Amino acid sequence: MVSSVFELFKIGIGPSSSHTMGPMTAAADFIARLDKKQVSRIVVTLFGSLALTGRGHATDRAILLGLSGERPDKVNVNEIETIIHRIYSQKALIFADNSRIPFDPDKDIIWEKKKRLPFHSNAMHFVAYNPQGQLIQERTAYSIGGGVVIDRLSEQVKNTADIPYPYHSARELLEIAVETGLSLADIQRQNEKIFYTEDILSEGLAKIAQAMEDCIERGMSETGVLPGGLRVRRRAPALYSRLKNIHSDRAIDPLAALDWINLWALAVNEENAAGGRIVTAPTNGAAGIIPAVLRYYRRFMHGDTTKGVENFLLTATVIGALFKENASISGAEVGCQGEVGVACSMAAAGFAAALEATPRQIENAAEIGMEHNLGLTCDPIGGLVQVPCIERNAVGAIKAIEAARLAMIGDGNHRVSLDQVIETMRRTGLDMNANYKETSQGGLALNIVEC
């Protein structure tokens, strides 16, 4: 499966790609297929991780928005509270043509915390009834990470017959690079051009990069306490205020750049936790790593160019596609190694590519980025994408830069391959206790008192 850059980087809203964006999309798809005049009731049942951490991840709110016809990339974030309040106060879904379907969120969203469907922990079931109480439509959907929703896991298989350079492993990818002389970014670019013109691809990449920049800027300016009850205060604005007033003389502090990287990662994930506009990279829970490393490249490295930014994102896509096909990018499936770990690996590869590393050095950077995230659990306190998620992105961004620098010291030859690390990550996810897979039933989520 060769994923497109626009599949791994989606513009949407926080706090979660799998628990917010996915359910919103699934609900919007379901309502779009209905003849609303024939519907008198809709019931939504959430299973597994969606049920266990859904309230903290705003899954119920996402369902309400989706059933109202809103989609993650289009919804006006300033109107979300109005839409939610209207549904609760009127006990109905109200549409643009003033038609309505009775809907009581307290009764019509069912939380099956003790039941997990076989295919995936992030499962949801939609049913619609007519006035006679007869079922007229139903759908079971799975939110498999990164905002992607499918009806069956077999839908993950994608026909790649038409693309010029199909690959299913890092080994195949490196072989293509050797045979063609293309960089990893150019291999992905040629595959993308089967579906998009050069201009459309460049415009789309620029839009993604700008959305990441905009998110950082908002995160550095918004103040206050994040929603959800943990009373986590936004730290990015205060850190930004301190940093911009400090003379950035490296003789005074040679590690000053680390504070800026921390700032940018915190800014993005605080914005994500608040439900703001975000770019999945490749998920929302790990959305701060790639933007922070990309901005580090643009602000601190000489030779920042449009091509460098494109090569960063395209190379990150290549690595993300390998994890998506051969393991997972879902915290509910493999723990946070599949989110922060994958984002760290993608960012390390992208950064190395922007610095014109060789394909083997890039593969080494990606391998280092994941190797030192293996076994990372997903244990958000209260099901909120706040603790430890926000700081974990800052650490992951620093680790990605370190991984790229370590890889570029050498010539690309190394003992452990990226393919071996991906397979290790997959097996580690299978072995991992379910309590550490975005259920808030283990780790910090169990041992920290929510008060």
C-alpha positions in Angstrom: 0.0 0.0 0.0 1.6 3.3 -1.1 -0.2 6.0 0.8 -0.6 9.5 -0.6 0.8 12.5 1.3 -2.8 13.7 1.5 -3.8 10.5 3.3 -1.2 10.8 6.0 -1.5 14.6 6.4 -5.1 15.7 6.7 -6.3 19.1 7.9 -9.0 18.6 10.6 -9.7 19.3 14.2 -8.5 18.1 17.6 -8.2 16.4 19.9 -7.8 13.0 18.1 -7.6 11.7 14.6 -9.0 8.3 15.5 -11.4 9.3 18.2 -12.6 12.7 16.9 -12.0 13.0 13.2 -12.7 9.4 12.3 -16.1 9.2 14.1 -17.1 12.6 12.7 -16.4 11.4 9.2 -18.2 8.1 9.8 -21.2 9.9 11.2 -21.3 12.4 8.3 -21.0 9.6 5.8 -23.9 7.8 7.5 -26.2 10.8 7.5 -25.4 11.7 3.9 -26.7 8.3 2.7 -30.1 8.7 4.5 -33.3 10.1 3.3 -33.8 12.2 6.4 -37.6 12.5 5.8 -37.9 8.7 6.5 -35.9 8.7 9.7 -37.4 9.1 13.2 -34.4 7.9 15.3 -30.7 7.3 15.0 -28.7 5.2 17.5 -24.9 5.2 17.7 -23.0 2.5 19.7 -19.3 3.0 20.5 -17.1 0.0 21.3 -13.7 -0.7 22.8 -11.3 2.2 22.9 -13.8 4.6 21.5 -16.1 3.9 24.4 -13.4 3.8 27.1 -11.7 7.1 26.2 -14.3 8.7 23.9 -15.5 11.3 26.3 -12.0 12.6 26.9 -11.3 12.5 23.2 -14.6 14.3 22.4 -16.0 11.3 20.4 -19.5 12.1 21.4 -19.2 15.7 20.2 -17.6 14.4 17.0 -20.6 12.1 16.4 -23.0 15.0 16.9 -21.1 17.2 14.5 -20.9 14.5 11.9 -24.6 13.7 12.2 -25.2 17.4 11.6 -23.4 17.1 8.3 -20.1 18.6 9.5 -16.7 17.3 8.4 -13.3 17.7 10.1 -11.7 19.7 7.3 -14.7 22.0 6.7 -16.3 22.6 10.1 -16.0 26.2 11.4 -14.3 25.7 14.8 -16.0 28.9 16.1 -19.5 27.4 15.5 -18.9 24.0 17.2 -20.2 25.0 20.6 -23.4 26.5 19.1 -24.1 23.2 17.2 -23.5 21.0 20.2 -25.6 23.2 22.5 -28.5 23.3 20.0 -28.6 19.5 19.8 -28.6 19.1 23.6 -31.1 21.8 24.2 -33.6 20.7 21.5 -32.9 17.0 21.6 -32.7 17.0 17.8 -30.4 17.1 14.8 -31.3 20.2 12.9 -30.2 20.7 9.3 -29.8 23.6 6.9 -33.2 23.1 5.3 -34.7 23.2 8.9 -35.6 19.5 8.8 -34.8 17.7 12.0 -34.4 14.2 13.4 -35.0 13.5 17.1 -31.8 12.8 18.8 -31.0 12.7 22.6 -27.2 12.3 23.1 -27.7 10.9 26.5 -29.9 8.1 25.2 -28.9 7.7 21.6 -25.1 7.3 22.0 -24.4 4.0 23.7 -21.0 3.4 25.3 -20.0 -0.3 25.2 -16.9 -0.1 27.3 -16.6 -3.9 27.9 -17.1 -5.0 24.3 -14.5 -4.9 21.6 -15.3 -5.8 18.0 -12.9 -8.3 16.4 -11.5 -6.1 13.6 -10.4 -3.1 15.6 -10.8 -1.5 19.0 -12.1 1.8 17.5 -15.4 0.5 16.3 -18.8 2.2 16.0 -22.2 1.1 14.8 -24.9 3.4 13.4 -28.6 2.4 13.0 -31.5 4.5 11.6 -35.2 3.7 12.2 -38.4 4.9 10.5 -41.5 6.1 12.4 -42.7 2.5 12.5 -39.6 1.5 14.4 -38.2 -0.5 11.5 -34.5 -0.4 10.8 -33.9 1.3 7.5 -30.1 1.6 7.5 -27.1 0.4 9.5 -23.3 0.6 9.3 -20.4 -0.6 11.3 -17.3 1.5 10.8 -13.8 1.3 12.1 -11.6 4.4 12.8 -8.1 2.9 12.1 -5.9 5.9 12.8 -5.0 9.2 11.1 -8.7 10.0 10.5 -9.2 7.1 8.2 -12.5 5.2 8.4 -13.3 1.9 6.8 -16.1 -0.7 6.9 -13.8 -3.7 6.7 -10.1 -4.1 7.4 -9.7 -5.5 3.9 -10.3 -1.9 2.6 -6.8 -1.0 3.7 -5.5 -2.9 0.7 -5.0 -0.5 -2.1 -4.4 -1.2 -5.8 -1.0 0.2 -6.7 -0.8 -1.3 -10.2 -0.9 2.1 -11.9 1.8 3.8 -9.9 5.4 3.7 -11.3 7.2 2.8 -8.1 5.2 0.5 -5.8 6.9 -0.5 -2.6 6.0 -2.5 0.4 9.2 -2.4 2.5 12.1 -0.1 3.1 14.3 -2.7 1.3 12.2 -2.4 -1.8 12.3 1.4 -1.5 16.1 1.5 -1.3 16.3 -0.9 -4.3 14.2 1.5 -6.3 16.4 4.4 -5.3 19.6 2.5 -6.4 18.1 1.4 -9.7 16.6 4.7 -10.7 18.9 7.2 -8.9 15.8 8.9 -7.5 15.7 10.3 -4.0 13.0 8.9 -1.7 11.1 12.2 -2.0 11.2 11.9 -5.8 10.0 8.3 -5.7 6.9 9.5 -3.8 6.6 12.5 -6.0 6.4 10.4 -9.2 3.8 8.1 -7.5 1.7 11.2 -6.5 1.8 12.5 -10.1 -0.3 9.6 -11.3 -3.2 11.3 -9.4 -2.1 15.0 -9.2 -0.4 17.4 -11.5 2.9 18.9 -10.4 1.2 22.3 -9.6 -1.6 20.7 -7.7 0.8 18.6 -5.7 3.0 21.6 -4.8 -0.1 23.6 -3.9 -1.3 20.8 -1.6 2.1 20.5 0.1 2.3 24.2 0.6 -1.2 24.2 2.1 -0.2 21.4 4.5 2.9 23.3 5.5 1.0 26.5 6.0 -1.7 24.8 8.1 1.1 23.5 10.4 2.6 27.0 10.6 -0.8 28.5 11.4 -1.5 26.0 14.1 1.9 26.8 15.8 1.0 30.5 15.6 -2.4 30.0 17.2 -0.9 27.8 19.9 1.6 30.4 20.8 -1.1 33.1 21.3 -4.0 31.3 22.9 -4.0 31.3 26.7 -6.0 29.7 29.5 -6.8 26.2 30.7 -7.4 23.3 28.4 -10.9 21.7 28.5 -11.6 18.4 30.1 -11.2 18.7 33.9 -7.4 18.1 34.4 -6.9 21.9 34.6 -3.8 21.7 32.4 -2.8 25.3 31.6 -1.4 26.2 28.2 2.4 26.8 28.5 3.3 27.8 25.0 2.3 31.5 25.2 4.4 32.1 28.3 7.3 30.2 26.9 7.1 32.2 23.6 6.9 35.5 25.5 10.1 34.5 27.4 12.0 33.2 24.3 11.3 36.2 22.1 12.7 38.6 24.7 15.9 36.6 25.1 18.9 37.4 22.9 19.5 34.1 21.0 23.3 34.2 21.4 24.5 30.7 21.1 27.6 31.6 23.2 25.2 32.3 26.0 23.2 29.1 25.6 24.3 26.7 22.8 21.1 24.7 23.3 18.6 27.6 22.9 17.2 26.0 19.8 15.8 23.2 21.9 13.5 25.6 23.7 12.1 26.8 20.4 11.5 23.2 19.2 9.8 22.5 22.6 7.7 25.6 22.2 6.5 24.7 18.7 5.6 21.2 19.6 3.8 22.3 22.8 1.9 25.0 20.8 0.5 22.5 18.3 -0.6 19.9 20.8 -2.1 22.4 23.2 -4.1 23.7 20.2 -5.0 20.1 19.4 -6.1 19.4 23.0 -8.4 22.4 22.8 -10.1 21.1 19.7 -8.6 23.6 17.3 -7.6 23.3 13.6 -4.9 20.7 13.2 -3.0 18.6 10.7 -2.8 14.8 11.3 0.9 14.0 11.2 0.2 11.1 11.0 -2.3 11.4 13.9 -3.5 14.2 16.1 -2.0 12.8 19.3 1.4 13.1 17.6 0.6 16.2 15.5 3.2 18.4 17.1 6.4 16.5 16.1 6.6 17.0 12.4 5.5 20.7 12.5 8.1 21.5 15.1 10.9 19.8 13.3 9.8 21.3 10.0 9.9 24.8 11.5 13.3 24.1 13.0 14.5 23.3 9.5 12.9 26.5 8.1 14.1 28.8 10.9 17.5 27.4 12.0 19.0 25.6 9.0 20.6 27.5 6.1 19.1 26.8 2.7 15.5 26.5 3.6 13.7 26.2 0.3 10.3 25.3 -1.1 11.8 22.1 -2.5 13.3 21.3 0.9 9.9 21.6 2.6 8.4 19.4 -0.1 11.1 16.8 0.2 10.6 16.8 3.9 6.9 16.1 3.7 7.2 13.6 0.8 9.9 11.6 2.5 8.0 11.6 5.8 5.0 10.2 3.8 7.2 7.3 2.4 8.1 6.3 6.0 4.6 6.7 7.3 3.2 4.6 4.5 5.6 1.7 5.5 4.4 1.8 9.1 0.8 2.1 8.1 1.0 -1.0 5.8 3.3 -3.2 7.9 2.3 -2.3 11.4 -0.1 0.5 12.6 -0.4 4.2 13.3 -3.2 3.7 15.8 -2.6 4.0 19.6 -5.7 1.8 20.2 -3.9 -0.9 18.2 -0.2 -0.7 19.2 0.1 2.0 21.8 1.8 5.3 21.5 4.7 3.8 19.6 2.3 3.8 16.7 1.6 7.5 17.1 4.5 9.5 18.6 7.0 6.7 17.6 5.9 6.8 13.9 5.8 10.6 13.9 9.3 10.7 15.3 10.5 8.3 12.6 8.7 10.3 9.9 10.1 13.6 11.1 13.7 12.2 11.4 13.5 10.9 7.8 12.0 14.1 6.5 14.5 16.3 8.2 17.4 14.2 6.9 15.9 14.4 3.4 15.6 18.2 3.6 19.3 18.3 4.5 20.0 16.2 1.4 21.0 13.0 3.1 21.3 9.8 1.1 18.5 7.3 0.9 20.4 4.9 3.2 21.0 7.7 5.7 17.3 8.6 5.6 16.3 5.0 6.2 18.8 4.9 9.1 17.3 8.1 10.6 13.8 6.6 10.4 15.0 3.4 12.1 16.7 5.3 14.9 13.5 7.4 15.4 11.4 4.4 16.0 13.9 2.1 17.7 14.0 4.4 20.7 10.2 4.6 20.9 9.6 0.9 20.9 7.1 -0.2 23.6 5.8 3.3 24.2 2.3 2.9 25.7 -0.8 5.0 25.2 -2.1 5.8 28.7 -3.7 9.3 28.6 -5.0 10.5 32.0 -8.8 10.7 31.9 -8.8 9.8 28.2 -7.6 13.3 27.4 -4.9 14.0 24.8 -3.0 16.2 27.4 -1.0 14.2 29.9 1.5 12.8 28.9 0.7 13.5 25.2 1.6 17.2 25.0 5.1 16.9 26.5 5.6 13.6 24.7 5.4 15.5 21.4 8.1 17.9 22.5 10.4 15.1 23.5 9.6 13.3 20.2 10.6 16.3 18.1 14.0 16.6 19.8 14.5 12.9 19.4 13.7 13.1 15.7 16.4 15.7 15.1 18.8 13.7 17.1 18.0 10.6 15.1 18.7 12.5 11.8 21.9 13.9 13.1 23.1 10.5 14.3 22.3 8.9 10.9 24.1 11.6 9.0 27.3 11.1 10.9 27.6 7.7 9.1 27.3 6.6 5.6 23.9 4.8 6.0 25.3 1.4 6.8 23.9 0.1 10.1 23.1 -3.1 12.0 19.3 -2.9 12.4 17.1 -2.1 9.4 14.0 -0.1 9.3 12.0 -3.1 8.2 13.2 -5.0 11.3 12.2 -2.2 13.6 8.7 -1.9 12.0 8.2 -5.6 12.4 9.4 -5.4 16.0 7.0 -2.5 16.6 4.1 -4.6 15.2 4.9 -7.5 17.4 5.4 -5.3 20.5 1.9 -3.9 19.8 0.4 -7.4 19.6 2.1 -8.4 22.9 1.1 -5.2 24.7 -1.6 -5.5 27.3 -4.8 -3.9 26.1 -4.7 -1.6 29.2 -1.9 0.3 27.5 -3.6 0.8 24.2 -5.6 4.0 24.6 -8.1 2.6 27.1 -7.0 4.8 30.1 -7.0 1.6 32.2 -3.3 1.4 32.8 0.0 3.3 33.2 -0.3 7.0 34.1 -4.1 6.9 33.5 -4.5 4.5 36.4 -1.9 5.7 38.8 -2.5 9.5 38.7 -5.5 10.8 40.6 -7.7 13.0 38.5 -8.2 16.0 40.8 
